Amino acid sequence: MKLLYKKVLSWLTGTSLFIVFAVVLVSSMSRYTFNAPILWSEEVAKFAMIYGAMFGSILCYLEGIHIKFSFVEDNVPAPVRKLLAIAVDLVTLVAGGVLAWSGYLFVLKRGAILAPGTGLPMYLFQCAMIAGGIGLILAALIKLSEHRSSAAA
């Protein structure tokens, strides 16, 4: 399960980054070669970057390469380190829920507004908060189940 989830997150992150690269490249070429800027390019690149950051942060959390205070973790005994890891996973679970819920409320209040560059409804872009929150919840549940299965073994 964890391996499949990491592969999906890797593909989503990579796709988001590719969209940013492709849109900025085509926009720059259009602007400087044909003197015809693409009006929606900056907006699409910005929102693809936001989705990529959400997916990438979840992937980093699952891999254990996210930003953390490792000096605290390195200077405590193993049983305390295990409790710290569980505490971090529980905090991540709650933070994912708060992020998803606040994203949902944000979409309800401002989702019908049209994006000025693309003309698309903003909820398509604002759903990155919901996707990121749900993704964090899933990742935290996976890591908590790993703690549980390692304790049982």
Buried (B, 14 or more C-beta within 10 A) or exposed (E): EEEEBBEEBEEBBEBBBEBBEBBBEEBEEBEEEEEEEBEBBBBBBBBBBBBBBBBBBBBBBBEEEBEEEEEEEEEEEEEEBBEBBBEBBEEBBEBBBEBBEEBBEBBEEEBEEEBEBBEBBBBEBBBBBBBBBBBBBBBBBBBBEEBEEEEEE
